[in-house]
Amino acid sequence: MEGDIASMGQFIGAGLAGIGSGAAAIGVGHVAGNFLAGALRNPSAAASQTATLFIGIAFAEALGIFSFLVALLLMFAV
Amino acid sequence: MGTTDVATETDAHGGEEGGLVFHPLDQFIVEPLFGDGPIHWYTITNVTLWMALAVLCIFGLLVLGTSRRATIPSRLQSVAELAYGFVHKMVEDVTGKEGLKYFPYIFTLFLFIVFANFLGLIPTSFATTSHIAVTAVLALAVFLTVSVLGFVLNGAKFLSLFWVSSAPLALRPILAIIELISYFVRPVSHSIRLGGNIMAGHAVMKVFAGFAAIAAVAPLSVVAITAIYGLEVLVSFIQAYVFTILTCVYLRDALHPHH
């Protein structure tokens, strides 16, 4: 019985960690959207900033991957 | 997270009713190629096989691509030159001229990750970069190189990386702690970003492949796998690019530690 509750907690926790993926999606969309808004205002400066764009996306995305990792750890390692 | 733990846990989950036909994380189990004895550091496993294949492919591309050195390049030569020029420009743009000294290391990193990612996309192959053990070694190598380089080139002045001189004096100690923490989290996020992206992508493909066993949704699952495969090709390249460009950013911090 105790084990059932513990594994239920694992699954609920893993599901809750999925919220992090959604939050990371918002972050990545924010970065890309703002880049596009800026790039359309000043297209000549856009090409030099694509590296910054990818770095920004990578930082936002890494946190989503962390939440995925938390979910995996809850499912398989706890 | 040890791979052997995943293997045993997978068996436990596979025994439950109503699950998928196979477990989506089964593809990441490290197995010896010959026999099934314990895995030592010298055992030839599917991981080492696909890593060796990645190295062989890079070797083939660069040696065959540059051996002719034709004025009108062949396809292979074009690819080799394109890859070289792409990374060369990236290093020059991000770290500046003095960073070009370290271009060979960064080029090696980029080619290894990009080839390991692409070879991992071949059906039934093994995605070596999905293992955090593999990416952690790559990221730790970068972290140690950059830290040692920063101290060798700048001496104690390298510590000014943590002392934000543009901030108000009262804030600087607090910022120093935050900068210190963020410095030591670098190898963690650097490795998990690559490993997690590749692992997540491959796991998603396997989850949709598991749905193909249900006749009603089989066509949908085939379409979904095709679309996700296309996305994964893009992700494979972008993650290699991101890993390389972050290496360049860290290298720039080591060369010019002043804020």
Interface residues (C-beta under 8 A of the other chain):
Chain A: A51 F54 I55 I57 A58 F59 E61 A62 I65 F66 F68 L69 L72 L73 F76 A77
Chain B: M1 D5 V6 E9 L25 M90 D93 V94 S189 I192 R193 G196 N197 A200 I238 Y241 V242 I245 L246 V249
